[in-house]
Amino acid sequence: MSDATAPESFKPRSVRCPACAGQSLYSSANPYRPFCSARCKGVDLGAWASEEFKLPDNTPPDETFGDPRWQ
């Protein structure tokens, strides 16, 4: 492996924090990546835990079939 392809030669990328839209360093030096801080990471985790973020449910609604007296 040449020195040009060694992991140390990569420059860390600056990305937008998903929580606050601030700049975040996407690097192994940032333990909160892709977030900029522990606070932003915790806010995102809390939103998932309280079900603020949900995946869409594509399950069709239950339908009633047959005679309603037998239901």
MODELLER restraints for C-alpha pairs under 7 A, 6 or more apart:
rsr = mdl.restraints
at = mdl.atoms
rsr.add(forms.Gaussian(group=physical.xy_distance, feature=features.Distance(at['CA:12:A'], at['CA:25:A']), mean=6.49, stdev=0.5))
rsr.add(forms.Gaussian(group=physical.xy_distance, feature=features.Distance(at['CA:12:A'], at['CA:26:A']), mean=5.91, stdev=0.5))
rsr.add(forms.Gaussian(group=physical.xy_distance, feature=features.Distance(at['CA:12:A'], at['CA:27:A']), mean=5.27, stdev=0.5))
rsr.add(forms.Gaussian(group=physical.xy_distance, feature=features.Distance(at['CA:13:A'], at['CA:25:A']), mean=5.91, stdev=0.5))
rsr.add(forms.Gaussian(group=physical.xy_distance, feature=features.Distance(at['CA:13:A'], at['CA:26:A']), mean=5.24, stdev=0.5))
rsr.add(forms.Gaussian(group=physical.xy_distance, feature=features.Distance(at['CA:13:A'], at['CA:27:A']), mean=6.95, stdev=0.5))
rsr.add(forms.Gaussian(group=physical.xy_distance, feature=features.Distance(at['CA:14:A'], at['CA:23:A']), mean=6.23, stdev=0.5))
rsr.add(forms.Gaussian(group=physical.xy_distance, feature=features.Distance(at['CA:14:A'], at['CA:24:A']), mean=5.52, stdev=0.5))
rsr.add(forms.Gaussian(group=physical.xy_distance, feature=features.Distance(at['CA:14:A'], at['CA:25:A']), mean=4.65, stdev=0.5))
rsr.add(forms.Gaussian(group=physical.xy_distance, feature=features.Distance(at['CA:14:A'], at['CA:26:A']), mean=5.88, stdev=0.5))
rsr.add(forms.Gaussian(group=physical.xy_distance, feature=features.Distance(at['CA:15:A'], at['CA:23:A']), mean=5.73, stdev=0.5))
rsr.add(forms.Gaussian(group=physical.xy_distance, feature=features.Distance(at['CA:15:A'], at['CA:24:A']), mean=5.23, stdev=0.5))
rsr.add(forms.Gaussian(group=physical.xy_distance, feature=features.Distance(at['CA:15:A'], at['CA:25:A']), mean=6.28, stdev=0.5))
rsr.add(forms.Gaussian(group=physical.xy_distance, feature=features.Distance(at['CA:15:A'], at['CA:26:A']), mean=6.38, stdev=0.5))
rsr.add(forms.Gaussian(group=physical.xy_distance, feature=features.Distance(at['CA:16:A'], at['CA:22:A']), mean=5.59, stdev=0.5))
rsr.add(forms.Gaussian(group=physical.xy_distance, feature=features.Distance(at['CA:16:A'], at['CA:23:A']), mean=4.94, stdev=0.5))
rsr.add(forms.Gaussian(group=physical.xy_distance, feature=features.Distance(at['CA:16:A'], at['CA:24:A']), mean=5.85, stdev=0.5))
rsr.add(forms.Gaussian(group=physical.xy_distance, feature=features.Distance(at['CA:17:A'], at['CA:23:A']), mean=5.92, stdev=0.5))
rsr.add(forms.Gaussian(group=physical.xy_distance, feature=features.Distance(at['CA:17:A'], at['CA:24:A']), mean=5.56, stdev=0.5))
rsr.add(forms.Gaussian(group=physical.xy_distance, feature=features.Distance(at['CA:17:A'], at['CA:34:A']), mean=6.15, stdev=0.5))
rsr.add(forms.Gaussian(group=physical.xy_distance, feature=features.Distance(at['CA:17:A'], at['CA:35:A']), mean=4.86, stdev=0.5))
rsr.add(forms.Gaussian(group=physical.xy_distance, feature=features.Distance(at['CA:17:A'], at['CA:36:A']), mean=5.78, stdev=0.5))
rsr.add(forms.Gaussian(group=physical.xy_distance, feature=features.Distance(at['CA:18:A'], at['CA:35:A']), mean=6.40, stdev=0.5))
rsr.add(forms.Gaussian(group=physical.xy_distance, feature=features.Distance(at['CA:19:A'], at['CA:35:A']), mean=6.98, stdev=0.5))
rsr.add(forms.Gaussian(group=physical.xy_distance, feature=features.Distance(at['CA:19:A'], at['CA:40:A']), mean=5.57, stdev=0.5))
rsr.add(forms.Gaussian(group=physical.xy_distance, feature=features.Distance(at['CA:19:A'], at['CA:44:A']), mean=6.43, stdev=0.5))
rsr.add(forms.Gaussian(group=physical.xy_distance, feature=features.Distance(at['CA:20:A'], at['CA:40:A']), mean=6.88, stdev=0.5))
rsr.add(forms.Gaussian(group=physical.xy_distance, feature=features.Distance(at['CA:23:A'], at['CA:36:A']), mean=6.82, stdev=0.5))
rsr.add(forms.Gaussian(group=physical.xy_distance, feature=features.Distance(at['CA:24:A'], at['CA:34:A']), mean=6.69, stdev=0.5))
rsr.add(forms.Gaussian(group=physical.xy_distance, feature=features.Distance(at['CA:24:A'], at['CA:35:A']), mean=6.17, stdev=0.5))
rsr.add(forms.Gaussian(group=physical.xy_distance, feature=features.Distance(at['CA:24:A'], at['CA:36:A']), mean=4.53, stdev=0.5))
rsr.add(forms.Gaussian(group=physical.xy_distance, feature=features.Distance(at['CA:26:A'], at['CA:33:A']), mean=5.60, stdev=0.5))
rsr.add(forms.Gaussian(group=physical.xy_distance, feature=features.Distance(at['CA:26:A'], at['CA:34:A']), mean=5.90, stdev=0.5))
rsr.add(forms.Gaussian(group=physical.xy_distance, feature=features.Distance(at['CA:32:A'], at['CA:38:A']), mean=6.12, stdev=0.5))
rsr.add(forms.Gaussian(group=physical.xy_distance, feature=features.Distance(at['CA:32:A'], at['CA:41:A']), mean=6.57, stdev=0.5))
rsr.add(forms.Gaussian(group=physical.xy_distance, feature=features.Distance(at['CA:35:A'], at['CA:41:A']), mean=5.78, stdev=0.5))
rsr.add(forms.Gaussian(group=physical.xy_distance, feature=features.Distance(at['CA:47:A'], at['CA:53:A']), mean=6.25, stdev=0.5))
